[in-house]
Amino acid sequence: MNTIIKEQDGNLVALFEGRLDTAATAQTERDLMPLADCEGKDIILDCTALEYISSSGLRLFLSVLKNAKPKGSHVYVTGMNAQIRSVFTMTGFLNLFEVK
């Protein structure tokens, strides 16, 4: 699992590559720490290269959302493949996030 954080067009973008499973969660959580400073910036969770997401990975996404909302930031999820979209639909996460 590889996570890259970058700033693009005034937004914070997290690019996920690989499998976000239980084994990758601890490192990915550390990688996402820069998103905590999102004041005035929206967050884009780019799942274009994400192959799989577990319940632990969903918890990380929810944590990002819970941190961003009180700061007035929006969290967008982009690039979901059919499998990731299915997981988001089954868990109700599709209703929580803004999907592009």
N, CA and C atoms as a LAMMPS dump frame, in Angstrom:
ITEM: TIMESTEP
0
ITEM: NUMBER OF ATOMS
300
ITEM: BOX BOUNDS ff ff ff
-5.0000000000000000e+02 5.0000000000000000e+02
-5.0000000000000000e+02 5.0000000000000000e+02
-5.0000000000000000e+02 5.0000000000000000e+02
ITEM: ATOMS id mol type element x y z
1 1 1 N 0.85 -1.181 0
2 1 2 C 0 0 0
3 1 3 C 0.891 1.238 0
4 2 1 N 0.558 2.167 -0.859
5 2 2 C 1.301 3.414 -0.955
6 2 3 C 0.307 4.57 -0.902
7 3 1 N 0.602 5.558 -0.081
8 3 2 C -0.256 6.739 0.036
9 3 3 C 0.592 7.982 -0.174
10 4 1 N 0.144 8.816 -1.08
11 4 2 C 0.866 10.057 -1.379
12 4 3 C -0.068 11.225 -1.104
13 5 1 N 0.407 12.193 -0.355
14 5 2 C -0.353 13.407 -0.064
15 5 3 C 0.296 14.556 -0.831
16 6 1 N -0.531 15.313 -1.541
17 6 2 C 0.005 16.485 -2.245
18 6 3 C -1.04 17.588 -2.22
19 7 1 N -0.585 18.799 -2.453
20 7 2 C -1.501 19.93 -2.564
21 7 3 C -1.673 20.232 -4.042
22 8 1 N -2.936 20.393 -4.448
23 8 2 C -3.235 20.634 -5.855
24 8 3 C -4.43 21.566 -5.964
25 9 1 N -4.272 22.658 -6.648
26 9 2 C -5.344 23.633 -6.856
27 9 3 C -5.999 24.066 -5.538
28 10 1 N -5.203 24.236 -4.502
29 10 2 C -5.715 24.676 -3.209
30 10 3 C -6.396 23.588 -2.392
31 11 1 N -6.36 22.367 -2.877
32 11 2 C -6.937 21.223 -2.163
33 11 3 C -5.829 20.286 -1.705
34 12 1 N -6.156 19.46 -0.707
35 12 2 C -5.248 18.393 -0.299
36 12 3 C -5.713 17.115 -0.976
37 13 1 N -4.809 16.437 -1.653
38 13 2 C -5.15 15.227 -2.391
39 13 3 C -4.375 14.056 -1.805
40 14 1 N -5.103 12.986 -1.471
41 14 2 C -4.487 11.746 -1.007
42 14 3 C -4.665 10.703 -2.109
43 15 1 N -3.556 10.227 -2.641
44 15 2 C -3.574 9.206 -3.684
45 15 3 C -3.291 7.851 -3.04
46 16 1 N -4.182 6.904 -3.249
47 16 2 C -4.034 5.572 -2.678
48 16 3 C -3.681 4.582 -3.779
49 17 1 N -2.65 3.774 -3.529
50 17 2 C -2.226 2.762 -4.498
51 17 3 C -2.099 1.42 -3.779
52 18 1 N -2.798 0.407 -4.274
53 18 2 C -2.679 -0.924 -3.687
54 18 3 C -3.906 -1.326 -2.891
55 19 1 N -3.658 -2.12 -1.856
56 19 2 C -4.736 -2.678 -1.029
57 19 3 C -4.741 -2.018 0.35
58 20 1 N -5.824 -1.345 0.675
59 20 2 C -5.964 -0.729 1.996
60 20 3 C -6.667 -1.739 2.901
61 21 1 N -5.872 -2.681 3.397
62 21 2 C -6.404 -3.72 4.27
63 21 3 C -5.908 -3.49 5.691
64 22 1 N -6.253 -4.402 6.585
65 22 2 C -5.904 -4.253 7.995
66 22 3 C -4.395 -4.109 8.184
67 23 1 N -3.613 -4.864 7.431
68 23 2 C -2.157 -4.813 7.562
69 23 3 C -1.596 -3.443 7.173
70 24 1 N -2.243 -2.754 6.246
71 24 2 C -1.745 -1.466 5.759
72 24 3 C -2.303 -0.276 6.543
73 25 1 N -3.262 -0.518 7.405
74 25 2 C -3.977 0.58 8.058
75 25 3 C -3.085 1.469 8.926
76 26 1 N -2.226 0.869 9.738
77 26 2 C -1.406 1.666 10.661
78 26 3 C -0.513 2.648 9.902
79 27 1 N 0.177 2.172 8.871
80 27 2 C 1.046 3.049 8.095
81 27 3 C 0.237 4.098 7.336
82 28 1 N -0.894 3.689 6.774
83 28 2 C -1.729 4.632 6.02
84 28 3 C -2.262 5.725 6.941
85 29 1 N -2.605 5.354 8.16
86 29 2 C -3.07 6.352 9.13
87 29 3 C -1.993 7.397 9.388
88 30 1 N -0.757 6.959 9.518
89 30 2 C 0.365 7.906 9.696
90 30 3 C 0.541 8.758 8.439
91 31 1 N 0.4 8.135 7.277
92 31 2 C 0.553 8.866 6.016
93 31 3 C -0.509 9.957 5.846
94 32 1 N -1.686 9.743 6.441
95 32 2 C -2.794 10.694 6.299
96 32 3 C -2.741 11.849 7.293
97 33 1 N -1.796 11.853 8.196
98 33 2 C -1.691 12.897 9.22
99 33 3 C -1.677 14.317 8.65
100 34 1 N -1.023 14.586 7.515
101 34 2 C -1.04 15.954 6.977
102 34 3 C -2.447 16.465 6.648
103 35 1 N -3.415 15.56 6.471
104 35 2 C -4.778 15.988 6.173
105 35 3 C -5.462 16.632 7.38
106 36 1 N -4.905 16.443 8.558
107 36 2 C -5.48 17.048 9.762
108 36 3 C -5.437 18.572 9.692
109 37 1 N -4.474 19.112 8.959
110 37 2 C -4.349 20.566 8.782
111 37 3 C -5.073 21.011 7.521
112 38 1 N -6.36 20.759 7.456
113 38 2 C -7.115 21.025 6.227
114 38 3 C -7.896 22.335 6.273
115 39 1 N -7.716 23.114 7.313
116 39 2 C -8.454 24.369 7.481
117 39 3 C -8.48 25.174 6.185
118 40 1 N -9.678 25.377 5.64
119 40 2 C -9.833 26.171 4.432
120 40 3 C -9.522 25.436 3.139
121 41 1 N -9.229 24.146 3.228
122 41 2 C -8.92 23.357 2.035
123 41 3 C -9.843 22.144 1.991
124 42 1 N -10.26 21.783 0.801
125 42 2 C -11.023 20.556 0.64
126 42 3 C -10.056 19.393 0.477
127 43 1 N -10.555 18.199 0.756
128 43 2 C -9.746 16.987 0.682
129 43 3 C -10.305 16.095 -0.413
130 44 1 N -9.424 15.6 -1.247
131 44 2 C -9.81 14.656 -2.299
132 44 3 C -9.109 13.336 -2.013
133 45 1 N -9.902 12.295 -1.815
134 45 2 C -9.373 10.95 -1.612
135 45 3 C -9.431 10.248 -2.965
136 46 1 N -8.299 10.161 -3.634
137 46 2 C -8.228 9.618 -4.988
138 46 3 C -8.001 8.107 -4.932
139 47 1 N -9.033 7.363 -5.314
140 47 2 C -9.007 5.898 -5.241
141 47 3 C -8.741 5.25 -6.596
142 48 1 N -8.261 6.016 -7.556
143 48 2 C -8.05 5.498 -8.907
144 48 3 C -7.18 4.238 -8.907
145 49 1 N -6.136 4.204 -8.083
146 49 2 C -5.232 3.053 -8.041
147 49 3 C -5.459 2.171 -6.813
148 50 1 N -6.571 2.381 -6.119
149 50 2 C -6.897 1.557 -4.945
150 50 3 C -7.574 0.28 -5.421
151 51 1 N -7.005 -0.849 -5.051
152 51 2 C -7.513 -2.144 -5.503
153 51 3 C -8.547 -2.739 -4.56
154 52 1 N -8.428 -2.431 -3.263
155 52 2 C -9.274 -3.06 -2.241
156 52 3 C -9.319 -2.149 -1.028
157 53 1 N -10.453 -2.139 -0.326
158 53 2 C -10.551 -1.412 0.944
159 53 3 C -11.288 -2.288 1.949
160 54 1 N -10.708 -2.439 3.125
161 54 2 C -11.314 -3.229 4.198
162 54 3 C -12.084 -2.314 5.133
163 55 1 N -12.704 -2.897 6.137
164 55 2 C -13.421 -2.085 7.126
165 55 3 C -12.462 -1.158 7.858
166 56 1 N -11.229 -1.582 8.041
167 56 2 C -10.218 -0.718 8.673
168 56 3 C -9.92 0.491 7.793
169 57 1 N -9.875 0.273 6.493
170 57 2 C -9.662 1.373 5.558
171 57 3 C -10.834 2.332 5.545
172 58 1 N -12.039 1.785 5.606
173 58 2 C -13.234 2.636 5.668
174 58 3 C -13.212 3.493 6.927
175 59 1 N -12.739 2.923 8.018
176 59 2 C -12.64 3.674 9.274
177 59 3 C -11.702 4.867 9.103
178 60 1 N -10.598 4.676 8.369
179 60 2 C -9.671 5.787 8.115
180 60 3 C -10.34 6.891 7.296
181 61 1 N -11.091 6.498 6.275
182 61 2 C -11.801 7.485 5.462
183 61 3 C -12.791 8.267 6.334
184 62 1 N -13.506 7.548 7.202
185 62 2 C -14.471 8.195 8.085
186 62 3 C -13.769 9.147 9.054
187 63 1 N -12.609 8.767 9.526
188 63 2 C -11.826 9.622 10.424
189 63 3 C -11.429 10.926 9.731
190 64 1 N -11.031 10.837 8.474
191 64 2 C -10.689 12.036 7.695
192 64 3 C -11.916 12.936 7.585
193 65 1 N -13.07 12.343 7.29
194 65 2 C -14.312 13.109 7.155
195 65 3 C -14.691 13.791 8.467
196 66 1 N -14.607 13.063 9.572
197 66 2 C -14.974 13.63 10.884
198 66 3 C -14.048 14.765 11.299
199 67 1 N -12.792 14.705 10.886
200 67 2 C -11.849 15.775 11.189
201 67 3 C -12.11 16.994 10.31
202 68 1 N -12.46 16.767 9.048
203 68 2 C -12.578 17.862 8.085
204 68 3 C -13.856 18.679 8.238
205 69 1 N -14.97 18.023 8.517
206 69 2 C -16.265 18.725 8.558
207 69 3 C -16.295 19.899 9.529
208 70 1 N -15.856 19.742 10.773
209 70 2 C -15.895 20.891 11.694
210 70 3 C -15.015 22.052 11.254
211 71 1 N -14.073 21.787 10.377
212 71 2 C -13.168 22.835 9.89
213 71 3 C -13.695 23.484 8.616
214 72 1 N -14.898 23.075 8.194
215 72 2 C -15.508 23.657 7.005
216 72 3 C -14.988 23.096 5.702
217 73 1 N -14.278 21.991 5.768
218 73 2 C -13.725 21.374 4.562
219 73 3 C -14.651 20.276 4.052
220 74 1 N -14.665 20.102 2.746
221 74 2 C -15.415 19.012 2.125
222 74 3 C -14.441 17.879 1.823
223 75 1 N -14.96 16.643 1.857
224 75 2 C -14.146 15.481 1.503
225 75 3 C -14.796 14.822 0.295
226 76 1 N -14.033 14.73 -0.774
227 76 2 C -14.504 14.114 -2.019
228 76 3 C -13.759 12.802 -2.241
229 77 1 N -14.477 11.816 -2.756
230 77 2 C -13.851 10.557 -3.141
231 77 3 C -13.94 10.455 -4.66
232 78 1 N -12.814 10.196 -5.297
233 78 2 C -12.787 10.095 -6.761
234 78 3 C -12.156 8.774 -7.181
235 79 1 N -12.433 8.386 -8.42
236 79 2 C -11.75 7.265 -9.036
237 79 3 C -12.078 5.894 -8.492
238 80 1 N -13.267 5.714 -7.927
239 80 2 C -13.617 4.404 -7.376
240 80 3 C -13.888 3.4 -8.495
241 81 1 N -13.276 2.22 -8.406
242 81 2 C -13.611 1.157 -9.341
243 81 3 C -14.924 0.497 -8.874
244 82 1 N -15.424 -0.446 -9.632
245 82 2 C -16.72 -1.07 -9.321
246 82 3 C -16.719 -1.763 -7.961
247 83 1 N -15.614 -2.417 -7.62
248 83 2 C -15.543 -3.132 -6.341
249 83 3 C -15.557 -2.157 -5.157
250 84 1 N -14.776 -1.102 -5.24
251 84 2 C -14.736 -0.105 -4.158
252 84 3 C -16.095 0.575 -4.037
253 85 1 N -16.703 0.929 -5.154
254 85 2 C -18.031 1.552 -5.14
255 85 3 C -19.056 0.613 -4.491
256 86 1 N -18.953 -0.657 -4.767
257 86 2 C -19.86 -1.64 -4.173
258 86 3 C -19.709 -1.679 -2.653
259 87 1 N -18.481 -1.649 -2.166
260 87 2 C -18.229 -1.632 -0.722
261 87 3 C -18.816 -0.358 -0.109
262 88 1 N -18.604 0.778 -0.756
263 88 2 C -19.15 2.045 -0.263
264 88 3 C -20.681 2.011 -0.25
265 89 1 N -21.276 1.394 -1.253
266 89 2 C -22.738 1.305 -1.325
267 89 3 C -23.279 0.4 -0.224
268 90 1 N -22.692 -0.78 -0.066
269 90 2 C -23.166 -1.755 0.931
270 90 3 C -23.05 -1.237 2.359
271 91 1 N -22.034 -0.433 2.624
272 91 2 C -21.8 0.053 3.977
273 91 3 C -22.487 1.39 4.27
274 92 1 N -23.076 2 3.248
275 92 2 C -23.714 3.297 3.427
276 92 3 C -22.75 4.467 3.313
277 93 1 N -21.478 4.186 3.056
278 93 2 C -20.485 5.25 2.945
279 93 3 C -20.715 6.125 1.717
280 94 1 N -21.368 5.583 0.724
281 94 2 C -21.648 6.371 -0.487
282 94 3 C -22.518 7.578 -0.152
283 95 1 N -23.335 7.464 0.903
284 95 2 C -24.194 8.565 1.338
285 95 3 C -23.454 9.569 2.21
286 96 1 N -22.308 9.177 2.769
287 96 2 C -21.565 10.056 3.66
288 96 3 C -20.601 10.983 2.923
289 97 1 N -20.06 10.49 1.816
290 97 2 C -19.024 11.225 1.097
291 97 3 C -19.574 11.837 -0.19
292 98 1 N -18.932 12.901 -0.607
293 98 2 C -19.244 13.491 -1.904
294 98 3 C -18.37 12.784 -2.928
295 99 1 N -19.007 12.179 -3.925
296 99 2 C -18.3 11.362 -4.907
297 99 3 C -18.197 12.122 -6.22
298 100 1 N -16.995 12.15 -6.76
299 100 2 C -16.764 12.81 -8.068
300 100 3 C -16.361 11.748 -9.062
